[in-house]
């Protein structure tokens, strides 16, 4: 029993690190905004995505991807506030800073039962 618990804790630590890196990379790819960034973002999105923009409008997966363009402002800075793991679901709370603007983000990641890669299923943000 103790070995199983230790393996589970190790997996959770790995998942936290992976999700932290993934969330930092999302901002980098949004800033980059080129074809490579678009393909990378496409690869981490779930087949269906609900993305709530800071202005309250909601985009689907395709609408989100078509808005990804090279940034003309200061690079995004992502501060991870928390990562809550619930089996094959994870909620990442972060604050994204763009110049003097700040946005509170909630991101829902899911993965298949076979421990496949994390996919972004839901994302809601609002200005702070």
Secondary structure, 3 states (H helix, E strand, C coil): CHHHHHHHHHHHHHHHHHHHHHHHHHHHHHHHCCHHHHHHHHHHEEEEEEEECCCCCEECHHHHHHCCCCCCCCCCEEEEEEEEEECCEEEEEEEEEECCEEEEEEEEEECCCCCCCCEEEEEEEEEC
